[in-house]
Amino acid sequence: MVELAWLIPLLPLVAAVVIAFLGKRLPGQGDRIGIAAISMAFVLSVGVLVGVMNGGTAAGSVTWAIHGDLVLRMGWEVGGIGAVMLVVVTLVSLMVHVFSLEYMKGDVRYQRYYGVLSLFTFSMLGLVLADNLLLLFIFWELVGLCSFLLIGHWYEDLDNVRAANKAFLTTRVGDVGMFIGIMLLFSQAGSFRFDEIAAAVAAGDVAGWALAAGAILLFAGAVGKSAQFPLHVWLPDAMAGPTPASALIHAATMVAAGVYLVARAFGIFEPSDAAMSVVAWIGAITALFAATIGVVMEDIKRVLAYSTISQLGFMVAALGVGGYTAAMFHLMTHAFFKALLFLASGSVIHATGTQNMHEMGGLFKKLPITGWTWLIGAGALIGIPPLSGFFSKEEILIDAYAANPAIFWVLVAAAALTAFYTTRATYLTFFGAPRDRAAYEKAHEGGMVMTYPLIILGALAAVTGFLAGPFADLVYYGHPHRAEFNTFVFGVATVVWVAGVLLALAIYKFNLVSRRRLIQAFYPIWMLLKRRYYIDDLYNLVFVRGTIGLAMVMAWIDRTIVDGIVNGVAWATRKLSGFIGEFDLGVVDGAVNGIAGAFVVGSRLFRRVQTGLFQSYALVLFLGLVAGLVILVIGG
Amino acid sequence: MSIPLSYPLMLAAALFGIGLYGALSQRNAIRILMGIELMLNAVNINLVAFAYYLEGAAAAGQVFALFIMTVSAAEVALALAIILLLAKREKHIDIEQVNLLRW
């Protein structure tokens, strides 16, 4: 079964092609084709996972290009980390495919939606299976493209188009660095393959500076894709896309690709202390920073988006402190519970038609299945034992505590904020009095295709934490390592999440403190958070306005200087042409005409001689003869 | 007795002058032709006279005179043919009005 892993990405690819070209003629515009393909891919992935757990690995490659001695091969390989990712991606993708059946029903671009969803699944699976940086980069860009297409799904609205462009361009900033990093590592190690680069690094063939620079540049790609500070700005805007697509791409899989990349290339990162510090600190800062913004957001999807950024920061920080297994474990549990939260929010949005939490409230009674599954997801996100998020977050905190206490405390603060904003979102959405009566009255639970994925993901979010043991045996770097239970860490984590939940309940449920008073008291901070630390404004000012300003300066230079030069040259050329024309007309033509004229005049003169009367010729002849004779006689 | 060389030469010069005058002054093609013939004959007289008076040049002078007579006969035949065609075409043989070959 493991040898068939290469088939897994091809199934959604076939589905994408079929939907793209035949979708219009198929029942349901091809949605069932996509679901069938992804179902088969999921079954295969489970088979591959079982095979890998029994010690199997597989790889394959084809020759891509030969350049002198260099043979470039493109291949796939599946090991522990790959097998887990395959299952996570196909499972979440399947849930999203099914959920979308109802959520996207009657959409203007239903066919395109399913086509892109399948294409995305193909790209993501290809990314997971790629055995070298170059192929990974290709799929990396493909998932970025699919993300772009899905964010801009409703492209009639200019805001969605802007969000899609923002996502595409922001991630591209990181990707440029990543590509430079890939080439730098290639120039040093002579290979794109993960294992060969890692071997070259281990053998000391890669210079220290090149290793650190290569790793940090690679990480730049991860920063873009996983929406880490300072390239996080695109992810909240990416919520403009359909909610199930957000669940798949912007919560569970694509944004985790950055984490996966660092994990996959851990042999490049781990030996470089500088790179590891950068990774750890970027992750920790992002985790805390995004969590603080999540506290003040009003849009339910934006809360989840900042939460995703924050959780990805946890994973990145875990990788930075060497917590390879912990990071990947959190990636898996997060994929399930965050996809669940997104789908649940999709269910809520579907029911109420709004994304603003201040227009919701009390929906628990109306949407019991959504409410319960949301509670599981939220609990997992907060890290309430024994839900899955508790185990994975605990592992991260333990690893961080052991490696770097500073990172640990930053993450603890982020965890406290996570508990706070999650409770806030939960309470505002599902509890309290309904604030929009009309929306509340017509809200009702979706059909089976919407609730079943929620239930399945809810079950997974609840129980995957118990798989920590087998997971640690499967996904590790170097040798299997599982974080030892640490009472201190457990105590701190418990205290902060309980404190966060209680604080949120105190404010939002019991109204112990007036929210208005709080906002007034902390107005500068509140405004800072509300404006997302002014980073979007800063980027808008520096990059967007800056680019426009630069373009204007360039346009001015173009118009005045470049055009001036061109026009000047044109003017000079014209003048010169005029002069040459004069010269041509006057001198050259004059010479020609003069010669011609001379001939005309001469001809006129001499033609008189040509009387045509032979007698006059004969007379001349005779006179000439006489003259000749006279000369002869006199001279002789 | 012998006639001095100057006599035939003077005769020849007179004949040549008459011929030249005829050839240059007349407008009738036939007359011009006659003038040319006179000039040719003046030359013949010169040749024969010199042949007679100069030792060693006798044969060459007489042969040359015979050649000229032959050639002039041929020339006259050709010229008369041209004049005949001209007369047919233009209904006259006034040489001054014939400019067919003029530029």
Interface residues (C-beta under 8 A of the other chain):
Chain A: R607 Q610 G612 L613 F614 Q615 A618 L619 F622
Chain B: L20 A23 L24 S25 I32 I95 E96 N99 L101 R102 W103
